[in-house]
Amino acid sequence: MTPVGSAAVVFDLDGTLIDSFVLIAESYRHAAQTVLGRSLTEDEVVARWGEPLQVRVAHLAPDRGEELIAAYTAYYEAHHDRLCRLFPGIPEMLAALAAHGCRQGVVTSKRRRATAHALERFGLGVWIQAAVCAEDVRVPKPAPDPILQVRTRLDAARSDAWMVGDAVFDIEAARGAGVRSVAALWGAREREALRAARPDYVATRPADVVSLVTSVSSG
């Protein structure tokens, strides 16, 4: 068993570190209303949740993608600091993992500019050593590519890497990359589906991640 200090813990961003559901939903509604003159149903708002924005808008209106993204982005950036917050316990979790010598990264379908702003706004950059964003990979989660890339950036062996996320895509990507998966139930909107994806571990609160990593790694 590898020592705790060798572990590399990778997190999804939205729904795992940051509670951004309202911001994302309202930005999507705004884009559809502004560009298409449509009021989206709740099912339409959450359809394909967690996929890159360009994929979501392509399914909404394939010929209006650029306009939808522009409207979404304008609303998102204007309201980010008002509608986003950290989940309770996130700074403490990241600080504890860092104290154990763990490397930490982020894998997200969010674009690089928005990711950088979120990390800065919430002071997460002090702990996050690498971030793989939507522009950084050709194939997003649930493909393993983003996790493989962040693992390389963190210089972590597969046996040392963990993926923590609130979505089925995160678990599937972790499995494809051959790393340990942790279901972050504190931010999950579909807990049963997340459990059904067969994660290696389940965490009901951020502190559980610290316990898992330290106990498993120390064997």
Secondary structure as UniProt FT lines:
FT   HELIX           4..6
FT   STRAND          8..11
FT   TURN            15..17
FT   STRAND          18..19
FT   HELIX           21..31
FT   HELIX           32..36
FT   HELIX           42..46
FT   TURN            47..50
FT   HELIX           53..60
FT   HELIX           62..64
FT   HELIX           65..83
FT   STRAND          85..86
FT   TURN            88..89
FT   HELIX           90..99
FT   TURN            100..101
FT   STRAND          103..107
FT   HELIX           112..121
FT   TURN            122..123
FT   HELIX           124..126
FT   STRAND          130..132
FT   HELIX           134..136
FT   TURN            141..142
FT   HELIX           145..153
FT   TURN            154..155
FT   HELIX           158..160
FT   STRAND          161..165
FT   HELIX           168..177
FT   STRAND          180..184
FT   TURN            185..187
FT   HELIX           191..196
FT   STRAND          201..203
FT   HELIX           206..218
//
